Amino acid sequence: MTSLASADVRRHNLALVASRLAEAGPASRSDLADATGLARGSVTALVRQLEGDGLVRETIAVAAEGKGRPRTLLELSGDHLAIVTVLIDADRASAVASTLGGQRLTRVDRRHGRPMGDPERVLDLAAEAFDEAIASLGERAVAEATVVVWAPVGGEPPVVIADTDLGWGTVDLIGMLRERSPGLARLGDAGRLHLVADTAVAAIAEHAAAGRPRELVYLKSDSGIGGAIVVDGAPLDGLHHLAGALGHLPVVPDGGPCECGQRGCLITVAGPDVLLEGAGLSELARESGLAAALDEFVRRIAAGEPAATAAWDGGAAEFARTLQIVCLTVDPTLIVVGGYLAALADDLGARLAAIQPGIAGAFLEAPPVAASRLGRDAALVGAERAAVTRLIADPAALARR
């Protein structure tokens, strides 16, 4: 029993040191001791094991402008390992391989042409991108893979509930990918293949970038509309894993039907396809992809082009009303908006402040609305960090892979 308890303590302390390096970046042994509360002698012994397992290495930091002595720091390495993130949005399927320390090793993109209601065609390309990415890794083993979709995810095991951008209903995306790629099937058999909604991982990354406020509401629109709510550093999940699915809030009573089965969802009145059609940019979206069309949409709004401005006015009113509802539900410290909305954060903030109600005779000040700090890579960054967090929870097991 004593031996088991000792092993558990050591596993915990190894994870503590590795987690600190993952969260804060390179640090000295004394920095790690101060940050973790462990004795310096204990940190030295733990670092020795992590170095021997190939998970940590020394690096030299030179003082700015050559002043002061160089410092020996420690950083995550794991040169024998890689994590792979598969991203599936309305324009393309991509696979990105990275190190535990966050270095990008390779990226493979496949534009799928947005075949509505045809997940098989999209997943053929996603599996192809994954296989090409891992073929470039040489001797590195894939420690874990995460599939990120721009759609709500729920259930156990998780499935895509509805992807309005691609015309999907419920899709067993992981099952279909495993049928297409032996590499993904092996990871799935080992419990190392995960499916997440982009907003869940993007929100955690944005939360860290914003200084970890106590409550954060994340709203984004690029491929569809998504959202997440972070409280005390963790995303609200909910019974069906749907907390924060802001694009499917039914904001229009008896509104038009949505792919999710409800009526009047925010996506049906303020989704990118709706606003781009109003702005006369649907053809550009078909030819060049949503990202290019939304960039042009933002440019035209800034230029005061009438069709784009009118489309935005209608959509922005719905976004502001949705945020108003969420604010009175969550009372957040900060709202972060991503996707193309990041360029319009100030306008959204002003619209929210204009409709924020008084409560019991007192004015309830609207929370600040800030632009995403991570841009289009928010979901990728968040998925990579979540994967590293899972993996270094047991560094000794990770070293054996």
TAGI-V387472 format. One record per backbone hydrogen bond with DSSP energy under -0.5 kcal/mol. CO is the residue of the C=O (numbers start at 0). NH is the residue of the N-H. Records with the same first field share a line. If there is no record, write none. Layout:
CO->NH / NH
This chain:
0->4
1->5
2->6
3->7
4->8
5->9
6->10
7->11
8->12
9->13
10->14
11->15
12->16
13->17
14->18
15->19
16->20
17->21
18->22
19->23
20->24
26->73
27->31
28->32
29->33
30->34
31->35
32->36
38->42
39->43
40->44
41->45
42->46
43->47
44->48
45->49
46->50
47->51
48->52
49->54 / 55
50->53
53->77 / 78
54->76
56->74
58->60 / 72
59->61
60->70
62->65
63->66
70->60 / 72
72->58
73->26
74->56
76->99 / 100
77->80
79->140
81->142 / 143
82->97
83->145
84->86 / 95
85->147
86->88 / 93
87->149
90->111 / 112
91->88
92->109
93->86
94->107
95->84
96->104 / 105
97->82
98->101
102->98
105->96
107->94
109->92 / 111
113->115
114->117
117->120 / 121
118->122
119->123
120->124
121->125
122->126
123->127
124->128
125->129
126->130
127->131
128->132
129->133
130->134
131->135
132->135
133->136
134->137
136->139
140->81 / 142
143->83
144->193
145->85 / 147
146->148 / 195
147->87
148->150 / 197
151->160 / 161
153->158
158->153
159->170
161->151 / 163
162->165 / 166 / 167
165->116
167->162
170->159 / 172
171->175
172->176
173->177
174->178
175->179
176->179 / 180
180->184
181->185
182->186
183->187
184->188
185->189
186->191
187->190
191->144
193->146
195->148
196->199 / 200
197->201
198->202
199->203
200->204
201->205
202->206
203->207
204->208
205->209
206->211
207->210
213->231
214->332 / 333
215->229
216->218 / 335
217->227
218->337
219->225
220->339 / 340
221->223
223->221
225->219
227->217
228->235
229->215
230->233
233->230
236->242
237->240
241->244
243->245
244->247
245->248
246->266
248->250 / 265
250->252
251->254
255->263
257->260
261->257
263->250 / 251
264->267 / 268
265->268 / 269
266->270
270->274
271->275
272->276
273->277
274->278
275->280 / 281
276->279
280->284
281->285
282->286
283->287 / 288
284->288
288->292
289->293
290->294
291->295
292->296
293->297
294->298
295->299
296->300
297->301
298->302
299->303 / 304
300->303
304->308
305->309
306->310
307->311
308->312
309->313
310->314
311->315
312->316
313->317
314->318
315->319
316->320
317->321
318->322
319->323
320->324
321->325
322->326
323->327
324->328
325->328 / 329 / 330
326->330
332->367
333->216
334->369
335->218
336->371
337->220 / 340
338->341
339->342
340->343
341->344
343->347
344->348
345->349
346->350
347->351
348->352
349->353
350->354
351->354 / 355
356->363
357->359
358->361
361->358
362->364
367->334 / 369
369->336
373->376
374->377
376->380
377->381
378->382
379->383
380->384
381->385
382->386
383->387
384->388
385->389
386->390
387->391
389->392
390->393
391->394
393->397
394->398
395->399
396->399
397->400
